[in-house]
Amino acid sequence: MDISGLTEQLLSLIYQNKDTPPVQGLNLFHSQEDQNLRAVPIVHPSVILVLSGSKQITSEKGETVLISAGEGVLVPGNSQLTMVNFPDDVIDHYLAVALTIQPNLLNRFLRDFHPEVEKPESSVIGLTPELVLHLNHWVQFSELSEMSNAQIELNILSLLSILANHASLSNLQTPQGLSWKQKLFNHLQSDLSKNWTLEEVCSDLGTSASSLRRHLQNEGSGFRELLEDARLVSGLCTLQETFWPISQVAQSVGYQSQSRFSERFKLRFGLSPSELRKTRER
């Protein structure tokens, strides 16, 4: 299957079932109008693959790269990016696949399976036929049955193996183990609708409030800031993958007030949930 066939299949899944994320283990980003999203936090290493249209990414340092259809980009963890998504001129859709990689899994792959041959260090990669085929198999398996975490992990390892044959993955690499920011982010994402308190989180993670505050401060973050990041990023993904009412999206990520969710969302990303939704519903 070529890239156009995979794009057509994913667009079909997006519109067939508007209430469920189309592919287990993968995030899809879709629009029919230009999207300009500022200050998007990327907590874990990620791979973004553009299937239709193009994507402009600007780092915190002001470095800009344009990713065309048939290309991807490797994004290290603890990044904050401004993203502009442009639909294709022919089919009028922007579509990208995003894969989040847990640092422990990435480091395990680099330690045990990474090929010795050096590859170019560019963060931009091409979508090879092997990569497109792997994504196609992932989509088909996801349609047939519910995937376990172990199956998703194996799919990620297979994808990393394909990528490592064509590009260096050093751009994704993080220090051994999870940072405290990443540990907390993972824990909060287990139930974003929950009214989390610092004391409860510290008890779950086996640390004291003062220690957690110190660790997060050393990593340039804080508990409330990270909780809001986790909620808003999840809300962004849900708005990109489903057509839920905005009130439902707000409640699913822990906001009892739709107006409060919309206010914080626009302050963070530069456009409101309703404005984002309009880019997908031309």
VMD Tcl script that draws the C-alpha trace (Angstrom):
set ca {
  {0.00 0.00 0.00}
  {1.35 3.43 -0.95}
  {0.99 6.59 1.10}
  {-2.18 7.71 -0.72}
  {-3.89 4.39 0.03}
  {-2.99 4.63 3.72}
  {-4.21 8.25 3.80}
  {-7.53 7.28 2.23}
  {-8.00 4.43 4.70}
  {-7.30 6.64 7.73}
  {-9.56 9.44 6.52}
  {-12.31 6.87 6.06}
  {-11.84 5.66 9.64}
  {-11.93 9.23 10.96}
  {-15.32 9.89 9.37}
  {-16.84 6.43 9.85}
  {-16.59 6.52 13.62}
  {-16.57 10.05 14.97}
  {-16.65 9.04 18.63}
  {-13.53 6.87 18.91}
  {-9.84 7.51 18.17}
  {-9.31 5.65 14.86}
  {-6.12 3.67 15.60}
  {-5.02 2.22 18.94}
  {-1.56 3.38 19.98}
  {-1.32 6.11 17.32}
  {-2.51 9.71 17.37}
  {-3.93 11.20 14.17}
  {-3.88 14.92 13.44}
  {-6.34 16.03 10.81}
  {-7.68 19.25 9.33}
  {-9.26 20.72 6.22}
  {-8.08 24.27 6.91}
  {-4.76 25.67 8.09}
  {-4.08 25.09 11.81}
  {-1.67 27.25 13.79}
  {-0.90 25.74 17.20}
  {1.60 27.47 19.46}
  {3.50 26.20 22.50}
  {2.56 22.53 22.11}
  {4.40 20.58 24.86}
  {6.12 17.36 23.76}
  {6.94 15.60 27.04}
  {8.08 12.24 25.61}
  {10.17 11.53 22.48}
  {7.84 11.47 19.48}
  {7.76 10.62 15.79}
  {5.45 12.65 13.54}
  {4.77 11.31 10.02}
  {2.97 13.54 7.49}
  {0.73 11.63 5.07}
  {-1.10 14.50 3.39}
  {-0.39 18.24 3.25}
  {2.61 19.70 5.05}
  {3.69 20.75 8.52}
  {5.85 23.66 9.65}
  {7.53 23.22 13.03}
  {9.29 25.98 14.95}
  {11.34 25.18 18.05}
  {11.72 27.31 21.16}
  {15.06 28.48 19.71}
  {13.30 29.79 16.60}
  {14.54 27.03 14.29}
  {11.95 26.22 11.61}
  {11.59 23.11 9.46}
  {8.96 22.25 6.84}
  {7.80 18.63 6.66}
  {6.12 17.61 3.39}
  {3.83 14.65 2.71}
  {5.91 11.50 2.69}
  {8.29 12.82 5.33}
  {8.49 12.68 9.09}
  {10.30 14.35 11.95}
  {11.92 13.03 15.13}
  {11.08 15.18 18.14}
  {13.02 14.79 21.42}
  {11.19 14.84 24.72}
  {10.83 17.94 26.90}
  {10.28 20.10 23.80}
  {7.81 22.89 23.13}
  {6.90 23.51 19.51}
  {4.80 25.84 17.40}
  {3.12 23.84 14.63}
  {1.35 25.02 11.48}
  {-0.55 22.35 9.53}
  {-1.38 22.94 5.85}
  {-3.93 20.77 3.95}
  {-3.04 19.25 0.61}
  {-4.12 21.35 -2.40}
  {-5.69 18.37 -4.18}
  {-7.60 16.39 -1.55}
  {-7.99 19.35 0.85}
  {-6.89 17.39 3.91}
  {-3.95 17.57 6.27}
  {-3.24 14.21 7.91}
  {-0.34 13.16 10.12}
  {0.38 10.23 12.39}
  {2.09 10.91 15.72}
  {3.70 8.25 17.87}
  {4.72 8.85 21.48}
  {7.65 6.74 22.71}
  {8.27 6.13 26.39}
  {11.95 6.95 27.15}
  {12.52 3.60 28.88}
  {11.36 1.74 25.76}
  {13.50 3.93 23.48}
  {16.60 3.48 25.64}
  {16.02 -0.27 25.75}
  {15.81 -0.38 21.96}
  {18.96 1.73 21.53}
  {20.83 -0.48 23.99}
  {19.72 -3.88 22.66}
  {18.76 -3.50 19.02}
  {20.22 -0.32 17.56}
  {22.35 -1.05 14.44}
  {26.02 -0.14 14.73}
  {26.19 1.60 11.33}
  {26.09 5.37 11.70}
  {23.22 7.18 9.97}
  {22.61 10.85 9.13}
  {21.70 12.90 12.22}
  {18.95 14.93 10.49}
  {15.66 15.04 12.39}
  {13.73 14.83 9.08}
  {13.12 11.31 7.73}
  {11.45 9.79 4.69}
  {8.44 7.46 4.78}
  {9.97 4.35 3.25}
  {7.78 1.58 1.74}
  {8.62 -0.58 4.79}
  {7.41 2.14 7.14}
  {4.16 2.66 5.22}
  {3.57 -1.10 5.14}
  {4.14 -1.34 8.89}
  {1.67 1.47 9.55}
  {-0.85 -0.25 7.30}
  {-0.53 -3.51 9.25}
  {-0.88 -1.56 12.51}
  {-4.11 0.04 11.27}
  {-5.55 -3.25 10.05}
  {-4.76 -5.07 13.33}
  {-6.30 -2.23 15.30}
  {-9.51 -2.59 13.30}
  {-9.72 -6.34 13.87}
  {-9.31 -6.51 17.65}
  {-8.40 -4.53 20.74}
  {-4.64 -4.22 21.10}
  {-2.92 -4.84 24.43}
  {-0.18 -2.58 25.75}
  {2.32 -5.34 24.95}
  {1.17 -5.47 21.31}
  {1.42 -1.69 20.99}
  {4.91 -1.82 22.50}
  {5.98 -4.46 19.96}
  {4.62 -2.29 17.14}
  {6.64 0.66 18.43}
  {9.82 -1.45 18.59}
  {9.23 -2.63 15.01}
  {8.74 0.94 13.84}
  {11.92 2.05 15.62}
  {13.79 -0.78 13.92}
  {12.62 0.42 10.50}
  {13.53 4.02 11.30}
  {16.97 3.01 12.60}
  {17.82 1.47 9.22}
  {17.51 4.87 7.54}
  {18.26 7.56 10.15}
  {20.00 8.09 13.46}
  {17.66 7.96 16.44}
  {20.10 9.85 18.65}
  {17.90 12.95 18.30}
  {15.25 11.13 20.32}
  {17.55 9.74 23.00}
  {17.09 10.78 26.63}
  {19.08 10.00 29.79}
  {18.50 6.52 31.16}
  {15.11 6.26 32.82}
  {12.21 8.65 33.15}
  {12.63 12.20 34.38}
  {10.38 13.25 37.28}
  {8.43 15.40 34.83}
  {7.81 12.38 32.62}
  {6.95 10.13 35.59}
  {4.39 12.62 36.84}
  {2.99 13.23 33.35}
  {2.42 9.48 32.88}
  {0.76 9.16 36.28}
  {-1.59 12.09 35.71}
  {-2.60 10.76 32.30}
  {-3.90 7.56 33.90}
  {-7.04 9.52 34.90}
  {-7.17 13.13 33.76}
  {-10.75 13.57 34.95}
  {-9.63 12.99 38.54}
  {-9.25 15.90 40.95}
  {-5.55 15.30 41.59}
  {-3.82 16.72 44.65}
  {-0.09 17.02 45.20}
  {-0.29 14.92 48.37}
  {-2.08 12.07 46.59}
  {0.39 12.06 43.72}
  {3.36 12.04 46.12}
  {1.87 9.08 47.96}
  {1.39 7.20 44.67}
  {4.95 7.96 43.52}
  {6.55 7.22 46.89}
  {8.06 10.64 47.46}
  {7.47 13.72 49.61}
  {5.88 16.96 48.45}
  {9.08 18.93 49.04}
  {11.16 16.40 47.08}
  {8.75 16.36 44.15}
  {8.61 20.15 44.03}
  {12.42 20.29 44.07}
  {12.76 17.67 41.32}
  {10.21 19.42 39.11}
  {11.77 22.83 39.74}
  {15.16 21.46 38.67}
  {13.48 20.30 35.45}
  {11.79 23.67 34.87}
  {8.29 22.59 35.72}
  {5.73 22.43 38.52}
  {2.83 20.23 39.62}
  {-0.06 22.51 38.56}
  {1.67 23.47 35.33}
  {2.24 19.85 34.38}
  {-1.32 18.85 35.31}
  {-2.69 21.54 33.00}
  {-0.27 20.52 30.23}
  {-1.43 16.89 30.50}
  {-5.09 17.92 30.35}
  {-4.72 20.36 27.47}
  {-2.54 18.04 25.36}
  {-5.06 15.22 25.82}
  {-7.86 17.62 24.93}
  {-5.97 18.66 21.80}
  {-5.54 15.03 20.71}
  {-9.21 14.23 21.34}
  {-10.32 17.28 19.34}
  {-8.06 16.19 16.46}
  {-9.17 12.55 16.41}
  {-12.88 12.66 17.27}
  {-15.90 14.89 16.81}
  {-17.04 14.82 20.44}
  {-18.97 17.85 21.70}
  {-16.48 20.27 23.24}
  {-18.23 19.96 26.60}
  {-17.55 16.21 26.53}
  {-13.89 16.79 25.66}
  {-13.58 19.25 28.55}
  {-15.08 16.81 31.07}
  {-12.95 13.90 29.83}
  {-9.75 15.81 30.67}
  {-10.84 17.14 34.04}
  {-12.56 20.48 33.31}
  {-16.06 20.76 34.77}
  {-16.57 24.05 32.90}
  {-16.44 24.13 29.10}
  {-15.77 27.86 29.17}
  {-12.80 27.37 31.51}
  {-11.41 24.64 29.26}
  {-11.84 26.85 26.18}
  {-10.19 29.79 27.93}
  {-7.13 27.79 29.03}
  {-6.92 25.99 25.66}
  {-6.85 29.25 23.68}
  {-4.38 30.84 26.08}
  {-2.04 27.87 25.59}
  {-2.38 27.02 21.91}
  {-3.52 30.32 20.39}
  {-6.94 29.17 19.17}
  {-10.07 27.97 20.94}
  {-11.46 24.42 20.78}
  {-14.34 25.65 18.60}
  {-11.90 27.38 16.24}
  {-9.86 24.18 16.02}
  {-13.01 22.16 15.36}
  {-13.92 24.46 12.46}
  {-10.64 23.60 10.73}
  {-11.81 19.97 10.63}
  {-15.44 20.53 9.60}
  {-15.32 22.66 6.48}
}
mol new
graphics top color blue
foreach p $ca { graphics top sphere $p radius 0.5 }
foreach p [lrange $ca 0 end-1] q [lrange $ca 1 end] { graphics top cylinder $p $q radius 0.2 }
display resetview
